[in-house]
């Protein structure tokens, strides 16, 4: 029933391999086990690598969806509020800068609210108020 050379030491003993795999199939048990171990190892490796996916870096500031608007410095906004108060005769504490933006390299536009009355002011980087006009 057993052929010579079919059993390897420590692998198949007392006909266990032939009982499990059939006569003449005992030698294929070892390669089948190796193939199964390799497939399992490859599966685990693929699973581990797929968990190590990194997120892409954020886009540079110049490619963000929000646009950058340079606002007027606070001291220039307050100069505009003071100029608007003098032009309208209102209390300067009641005039609030609402928004501002840079028009060119030396000029800012400051939008003001004087108790519901909208005013626009142009001021340069040196602090000279160029104009105050209601909007």
RODOBA-205232 format. One record per residue (C-alpha): z, y, x. Coordinates in Angstrom, 2 decimals, decimal comma. Layout:
N
<r><z>Z</z><y>Y</y><x>X</x></r>
...
This chain:
135
<r><z>0,00</z><y>0,00</y><x>0,00</x></r>
<r><z>0,70</z><y>2,43</y><x>2,90</x></r>
<r><z>-1,91</z><y>3,17</y><x>5,54</x></r>
<r><z>-1,02</z><y>3,72</y><x>9,16</x></r>
<r><z>-0,95</z><y>7,40</y><x>10,20</x></r>
<r><z>-0,68</z><y>8,70</y><x>6,64</x></r>
<r><z>2,91</z><y>9,86</y><x>7,00</x></r>
<r><z>4,01</z><y>12,65</y><x>9,30</x></r>
<r><z>7,51</z><y>12,71</y><x>10,62</x></r>
<r><z>9,81</z><y>14,69</y><x>8,35</x></r>
<r><z>7,05</z><y>15,41</y><x>5,80</x></r>
<r><z>6,52</z><y>12,18</y><x>3,88</x></r>
<r><z>9,03</z><y>9,39</y><x>3,87</x></r>
<r><z>9,31</z><y>6,16</y><x>1,98</x></r>
<r><z>6,07</z><y>6,71</y><x>0,03</x></r>
<r><z>7,20</z><y>9,98</y><x>-1,58</x></r>
<r><z>3,97</z><y>11,79</y><x>-0,68</x></r>
<r><z>1,74</z><y>9,02</y><x>-1,99</x></r>
<r><z>3,79</z><y>8,90</y><x>-5,16</x></r>
<r><z>3,43</z><y>12,64</y><x>-5,58</x></r>
<r><z>-0,17</z><y>13,08</y><x>-4,48</x></r>
<r><z>-1,74</z><y>9,66</y><x>-4,87</x></r>
<r><z>-2,92</z><y>7,18</y><x>-2,27</x></r>
<r><z>-4,84</z><y>8,79</y><x>0,59</x></r>
<r><z>-3,76</z><y>12,28</y><x>-0,43</x></r>
<r><z>-0,58</z><y>12,49</y><x>1,63</x></r>
<r><z>-2,24</z><y>14,45</y><x>4,45</x></r>
<r><z>-3,43</z><y>17,17</y><x>2,05</x></r>
<r><z>0,13</z><y>17,99</y><x>0,98</x></r>
<r><z>0,93</z><y>19,96</y><x>4,13</x></r>
<r><z>-2,20</z><y>22,22</y><x>3,96</x></r>
<r><z>-1,63</z><y>22,73</y><x>0,22</x></r>
<r><z>1,93</z><y>23,89</y><x>0,88</x></r>
<r><z>0,71</z><y>26,25</y><x>3,62</x></r>
<r><z>-1,97</z><y>27,65</y><x>1,30</x></r>
<r><z>0,61</z><y>28,19</y><x>-1,42</x></r>
<r><z>2,99</z><y>29,94</y><x>1,00</x></r>
<r><z>0,18</z><y>32,15</y><x>2,29</x></r>
<r><z>-0,87</z><y>33,14</y><x>-1,22</x></r>
<r><z>2,72</z><y>33,97</y><x>-2,14</x></r>
<r><z>3,20</z><y>36,00</y><x>1,05</x></r>
<r><z>-0,03</z><y>37,93</y><x>0,44</x></r>
<r><z>1,07</z><y>38,65</y><x>-3,12</x></r>
<r><z>4,43</z><y>40,00</y><x>-1,97</x></r>
<r><z>2,77</z><y>42,07</y><x>0,75</x></r>
<r><z>0,28</z><y>43,57</y><x>-1,70</x></r>
<r><z>3,09</z><y>44,39</y><x>-4,11</x></r>
<r><z>5,16</z><y>46,03</y><x>-1,38</x></r>
<r><z>2,24</z><y>48,10</y><x>-0,14</x></r>
<r><z>1,33</z><y>49,29</y><x>-3,62</x></r>
<r><z>4,88</z><y>50,63</y><x>-4,03</x></r>
<r><z>4,43</z><y>52,79</y><x>-0,91</x></r>
<r><z>1,79</z><y>55,08</y><x>-2,38</x></r>
<r><z>2,53</z><y>58,68</y><x>-1,42</x></r>
<r><z>1,88</z><y>61,68</y><x>-3,63</x></r>
<r><z>-0,71</z><y>64,20</y><x>-2,50</x></r>
<r><z>0,57</z><y>67,45</y><x>-0,98</x></r>
<r><z>0,73</z><y>70,53</y><x>-3,23</x></r>
<r><z>-2,29</z><y>72,85</y><x>-3,10</x></r>
<r><z>-2,12</z><y>75,86</y><x>-0,76</x></r>
<r><z>-0,75</z><y>79,10</y><x>-2,19</x></r>
<r><z>-4,20</z><y>80,69</y><x>-2,38</x></r>
<r><z>-5,41</z><y>77,85</y><x>-4,63</x></r>
<r><z>-2,54</z><y>77,97</y><x>-7,12</x></r>
<r><z>-3,40</z><y>78,67</y><x>-10,74</x></r>
<r><z>-1,30</z><y>81,83</y><x>-10,86</x></r>
<r><z>-2,76</z><y>84,89</y><x>-9,24</x></r>
<r><z>-0,65</z><y>86,91</y><x>-6,88</x></r>
<r><z>-0,29</z><y>90,55</y><x>-7,84</x></r>
<r><z>1,41</z><y>92,85</y><x>-5,41</x></r>
<r><z>3,90</z><y>95,02</y><x>-7,27</x></r>
<r><z>5,10</z><y>98,45</y><x>-6,28</x></r>
<r><z>8,33</z><y>98,60</y><x>-4,30</x></r>
<r><z>11,40</z><y>99,53</y><x>-6,36</x></r>
<r><z>11,78</z><y>102,97</y><x>-4,77</x></r>
<r><z>8,21</z><y>103,91</y><x>-5,76</x></r>
<r><z>8,79</z><y>102,68</y><x>-9,31</x></r>
<r><z>11,91</z><y>104,86</y><x>-9,54</x></r>
<r><z>9,98</z><y>107,88</y><x>-8,21</x></r>
<r><z>7,47</z><y>107,37</y><x>-11,03</x></r>
<r><z>10,27</z><y>107,07</y><x>-13,61</x></r>
<r><z>11,78</z><y>110,32</y><x>-12,34</x></r>
<r><z>8,39</z><y>112,09</y><x>-12,42</x></r>
<r><z>7,75</z><y>110,85</y><x>-15,98</x></r>
<r><z>11,19</z><y>112,09</y><x>-17,04</x></r>
<r><z>10,49</z><y>115,57</y><x>-15,62</x></r>
<r><z>7,02</z><y>115,68</y><x>-17,24</x></r>
<r><z>8,36</z><y>114,72</y><x>-20,67</x></r>
<r><z>11,77</z><y>116,38</y><x>-20,51</x></r>
<r><z>13,45</z><y>113,01</y><x>-21,22</x></r>
<r><z>16,54</z><y>111,53</y><x>-19,59</x></r>
<r><z>15,41</z><y>109,54</y><x>-16,52</x></r>
<r><z>17,88</z><y>106,74</y><x>-17,35</x></r>
<r><z>15,89</z><y>106,09</y><x>-20,56</x></r>
<r><z>12,60</z><y>105,55</y><x>-18,70</x></r>
<r><z>12,09</z><y>102,01</y><x>-17,48</x></r>
<r><z>9,34</z><y>100,60</y><x>-15,25</x></r>
<r><z>7,66</z><y>97,78</y><x>-17,19</x></r>
<r><z>5,01</z><y>96,62</y><x>-14,72</x></r>
<r><z>3,24</z><y>97,70</y><x>-11,57</x></r>
<r><z>0,27</z><y>96,68</y><x>-9,47</x></r>
<r><z>-1,45</z><y>97,68</y><x>-6,29</x></r>
<r><z>-4,72</z><y>99,52</y><x>-6,92</x></r>
<r><z>-5,85</z><y>99,92</y><x>-3,32</x></r>
<r><z>-4,29</z><y>99,84</y><x>0,14</x></r>
<r><z>-2,27</z><y>103,04</y><x>-0,46</x></r>
<r><z>-1,92</z><y>103,42</y><x>-4,26</x></r>
<r><z>0,17</z><y>101,71</y><x>-6,93</x></r>
<r><z>0,00</z><y>102,00</y><x>-10,72</x></r>
<r><z>3,38</z><y>101,88</y><x>-12,46</x></r>
<r><z>3,57</z><y>101,38</y><x>-16,24</x></r>
<r><z>6,66</z><y>102,96</y><x>-17,79</x></r>
<r><z>8,40</z><y>102,80</y><x>-21,17</x></r>
<r><z>10,20</z><y>105,95</y><x>-22,27</x></r>
<r><z>12,01</z><y>104,83</y><x>-25,45</x></r>
<r><z>8,84</z><y>103,32</y><x>-26,87</x></r>
<r><z>6,41</z><y>105,88</y><x>-25,39</x></r>
<r><z>4,12</z><y>104,27</y><x>-22,81</x></r>
<r><z>3,35</z><y>106,22</y><x>-19,65</x></r>
<r><z>1,25</z><y>105,41</y><x>-16,60</x></r>
<r><z>1,98</z><y>106,75</y><x>-13,14</x></r>
<r><z>0,01</z><y>106,63</y><x>-9,90</x></r>
<r><z>2,00</z><y>106,82</y><x>-6,68</x></r>
<r><z>0,97</z><y>106,34</y><x>-3,04</x></r>
<r><z>2,78</z><y>104,37</y><x>-0,36</x></r>
<r><z>4,25</z><y>107,61</y><x>1,06</x></r>
<r><z>6,07</z><y>108,31</y><x>-2,23</x></r>
<r><z>3,75</z><y>111,06</y><x>-3,47</x></r>
<r><z>3,26</z><y>110,90</y><x>-7,25</x></r>
<r><z>-0,44</z><y>111,50</y><x>-7,90</x></r>
<r><z>-0,40</z><y>111,53</y><x>-11,70</x></r>
<r><z>1,73</z><y>110,87</y><x>-14,79</x></r>
<r><z>-0,13</z><y>110,32</y><x>-18,04</x></r>
<r><z>0,75</z><y>108,93</y><x>-21,49</x></r>
<r><z>-1,18</z><y>105,77</y><x>-22,38</x></r>
